[in-house]
Amino acid sequence: MQHFSDKVISVTEDLVNLFYPRVCTGCDSHLMKHEGNLCLVCQHGLPKTYFWDYEVNPVEKLFWGKIPVQSACSFLHFEKDGVVQELMHRFKYEGKTGIGVELGKMFAIILKEKGWFLDVDVILPIPLHATKEARRGYNQSNFIADGMAEVFQVPARSNVLKRVVASESQTRKSRFDRSENVKSVFEVVLPKTVKGKNVLLVDDVVTTGATLEAVGAQLASAGVQKLYVATLAVA
């Protein structure tokens, strides 16, 4: 009976894929059954940073002398008009949230194999302001955190941090202006969740580190034991 049920499900999936084919988020080619959101060609072509193999990597240096980050890492290089920019655009603005979960898992698998963040207690995504999240329909960092949490087998909590001020976009700002733009815009609303805990802070892209620095400062004040940072990409 189970075999018959599995056969029916398989045939149904084949019919659905025939009329509504699944396509790769990266290149729009048709996906095979065993492929998730990215085809194998796009997976192998991702511009990985390999920062997990560095003794000290460029992302960690962003926080030196600013906040007590134990270690930090980014998965991919973000380049203008590159594949990562395309993936991020679709992820953030076209509702392709599955790619965030998938990349989060891919990143976490590598980190776990390399011995990174093994003592993390909780994963926290960088929050969006409520009005921006309502307009977009979701916070992209939540999906990255969910993917990583599944691999590390720890909870991802999206209700611990809050963006209390809707700061301006960081895209065209200088390093100094980015830092000033996000000062005092975040709040730890559930400090008991992080006090004495090892926290992994997750975001989609890091440029100057100003946003992560602002959140990290609030977490440090809330009494975290160790603070880690992970982003899908570094620009």
Secondary structure as GFF3:
##gff-version 3
##sequence-region A 1 235
A	DSSP	alpha_helix	2	19	.	.	.	ID=ss1
A	DSSP	alpha_helix	40	45	.	.	.	ID=ss2
A	DSSP	three_ten_helix	51	53	.	.	.	ID=ss3
A	DSSP	alpha_helix	58	61	.	.	.	ID=ss4
A	DSSP	beta_strand	69	77	.	.	.	ID=ss5
A	DSSP	alpha_helix	83	93	.	.	.	ID=ss6
A	DSSP	alpha_helix	97	113	.	.	.	ID=ss7
A	DSSP	beta_strand	122	125	.	.	.	ID=ss8
A	DSSP	alpha_helix	130	136	.	.	.	ID=ss9
A	DSSP	alpha_helix	140	152	.	.	.	ID=ss10
A	DSSP	beta_strand	161	163	.	.	.	ID=ss11
A	DSSP	alpha_helix	175	181	.	.	.	ID=ss12
A	DSSP	beta_strand	186	188	.	.	.	ID=ss13
A	DSSP	alpha_helix	191	194	.	.	.	ID=ss14
A	DSSP	beta_strand	198	206	.	.	.	ID=ss15
A	DSSP	alpha_helix	210	221	.	.	.	ID=ss16
A	DSSP	beta_strand	226	234	.	.	.	ID=ss17
###
